[in-house]
Amino acid sequence: MTGRSHLLIGGFTVLCAMRWHFLTPEPFSVVAALFGSVLPDIDTERSIVGARCKPLSRLIARTFGHRGMTHSGVLLLVVAFVVAEMMGEAALRGPIGALLLGAATHIAADLPTGGCQFLAPLSRSRLSFWPYVRTGGMGEMVLLLPVE
């Protein structure tokens, strides 16, 4: 998925979560979700976030590879659990929860475009979903129709 697509999906999802009262409706949560929706691609310097912090992006790419640890559903769940334990479950209803939701939408959106190491660090195997679509191609646009 392109950065634009990740932003659209993350923004749409957080607004739905606010509408359905999973997240508290506040502007900073929207910003946090949008940032979270592009944050996993920090592992490539051609991404929205990676281009702004190239040395860190290169280090992460060399250490974990693209769509490795930064695209881990397991790691995301661990972070959510730690936040809930340390700050209380209410913290997951604000900007922190929105950031994690944005990152989750990113990971889910990458599954049909080549997949990711969803179970990292437990497994290096890539998980991908059908239908396979090319990043930036017509298939990606079709997948985005419900969001746009």
C-alpha positions as CSV (number, residue, x, y, z in Angstrom):
1,M,0.0,0.0,0.0
2,T,1.1,3.5,-0.6
3,G,1.4,6.1,2.2
4,R,-1.7,7.8,1.0
5,S,-3.7,4.6,1.2
6,H,-2.5,3.9,4.7
7,L,-3.5,7.4,5.8
8,L,-7.0,7.0,4.2
9,I,-7.5,3.6,5.9
10,G,-6.2,4.7,9.2
11,G,-8.2,8.0,9.2
12,F,-11.4,6.2,8.2
13,T,-10.9,3.5,10.9
14,V,-10.2,5.9,13.7
15,L,-13.3,8.0,12.8
16,C,-15.4,4.9,12.9
17,A,-13.9,3.8,16.2
18,M,-14.8,7.3,17.6
19,R,-18.3,7.1,16.2
20,W,-18.8,3.7,17.8
21,H,-17.3,4.9,21.1
22,F,-14.3,2.6,21.1
23,L,-12.1,5.7,21.2
24,T,-12.8,9.1,22.8
25,P,-13.5,11.7,20.1
26,E,-10.6,14.1,20.3
27,P,-8.5,15.8,17.6
28,F,-5.1,14.5,19.0
29,S,-6.4,10.9,18.6
30,V,-7.0,11.5,14.9
31,V,-3.4,12.8,14.5
32,A,-2.0,9.9,16.5
33,A,-4.0,7.4,14.4
34,L,-2.7,9.0,11.2
35,F,0.8,8.9,12.4
36,G,0.3,5.3,13.5
37,S,-1.0,4.4,10.1
38,V,2.3,5.2,8.4
39,L,4.7,4.4,11.3
40,P,5.3,0.7,10.5
41,D,7.0,1.7,7.2
42,I,9.8,3.4,9.2
43,D,11.7,0.3,8.0
44,T,12.1,1.8,4.5
45,E,13.6,5.2,3.8
46,R,11.3,5.7,0.8
47,S,8.2,5.9,3.1
48,I,6.6,9.0,4.6
49,V,8.2,8.5,8.0
50,G,11.4,6.8,6.9
51,A,12.3,9.7,4.5
52,R,12.3,12.1,7.4
53,C,14.6,10.0,9.6
54,K,16.8,8.2,7.2
55,P,19.6,7.0,9.6
56,L,17.0,5.4,11.9
57,S,15.1,4.0,8.9
58,R,18.3,2.4,7.5
59,L,19.2,0.9,10.9
60,I,15.8,-0.7,11.3
61,A,15.9,-2.0,7.7
62,R,19.3,-3.6,8.2
63,T,18.3,-5.1,11.6
64,F,14.8,-6.4,10.8
65,G,14.2,-6.0,7.1
66,H,11.1,-4.4,5.4
67,R,7.8,-5.6,6.8
68,G,9.6,-7.5,9.6
69,M,9.4,-6.5,13.3
70,T,7.7,-3.1,12.6
71,H,4.8,-5.0,11.0
72,S,4.4,-7.5,13.8
73,G,0.9,-8.1,15.1
74,V,2.4,-9.9,18.1
75,L,4.5,-6.9,19.0
76,L,1.4,-4.7,18.6
77,L,-0.5,-6.8,21.0
78,V,2.3,-6.9,23.5
79,V,2.5,-3.1,23.4
80,A,-1.2,-2.8,23.9
81,F,-1.0,-5.2,26.9
82,V,1.9,-3.3,28.5
83,V,0.0,0.0,28.0
84,A,-3.1,-1.4,29.6
85,E,-1.2,-2.8,32.6
86,M,0.9,0.3,33.2
87,M,-1.6,3.0,32.4
88,G,-4.9,1.3,32.7
89,E,-7.3,0.2,30.0
90,A,-8.6,3.8,29.7
91,A,-5.3,4.7,28.0
92,L,-6.3,2.6,25.1
93,R,-9.3,4.7,24.5
94,G,-7.3,7.9,23.9
95,P,-4.4,8.9,21.6
96,I,-2.2,5.8,22.5
97,G,-5.0,3.5,21.5
98,A,-5.6,5.5,18.3
99,L,-1.8,5.2,17.5
100,L,-2.0,1.5,18.0
101,L,-5.2,1.2,15.9
102,G,-3.5,3.2,13.1
103,A,-0.5,0.8,13.2
104,A,-2.9,-2.2,13.2
105,T,-4.7,-0.9,10.1
106,H,-1.3,-0.5,8.4
107,I,-0.4,-4.1,9.1
108,A,-3.8,-5.4,8.0
109,A,-3.6,-3.3,4.8
110,D,-0.2,-4.7,3.9
111,L,-1.4,-8.3,4.1
112,P,-2.8,-8.5,0.5
113,T,0.2,-6.6,-0.9
114,G,3.0,-9.1,-0.3
115,G,2.3,-9.8,3.4
116,C,4.5,-9.2,6.4
117,Q,6.1,-11.1,9.3
118,F,2.9,-10.9,11.4
119,L,4.1,-13.3,14.0
120,A,7.6,-11.7,14.5
121,P,9.6,-12.3,16.6
122,L,8.0,-15.7,17.1
123,S,8.3,-16.5,13.4
124,R,10.0,-15.0,10.4
125,S,7.4,-16.5,8.0
126,R,5.4,-14.0,6.0
127,L,1.6,-14.0,6.3
128,S,-0.3,-12.7,3.3
129,F,-3.9,-12.6,2.3
130,W,-5.7,-13.2,-1.0
131,P,-6.4,-11.4,-3.2
132,Y,-2.9,-10.3,-4.0
133,V,-2.6,-6.7,-5.2
134,R,0.3,-4.6,-6.4
135,T,1.2,-1.6,-4.3
136,G,-0.1,1.5,-6.2
137,G,-2.0,-0.6,-8.7
138,M,-5.6,-0.9,-9.7
139,G,-6.2,-3.7,-7.1
140,E,-5.2,-1.3,-4.3
141,M,-7.7,1.3,-5.6
142,V,-10.4,-1.3,-5.7
143,L,-9.6,-2.3,-2.1
144,L,-9.9,1.4,-1.1
145,L,-13.3,1.9,-2.6
146,P,-15.2,1.4,0.7
147,V,-12.9,4.0,2.4
148,E,-13.0,6.7,-0.3
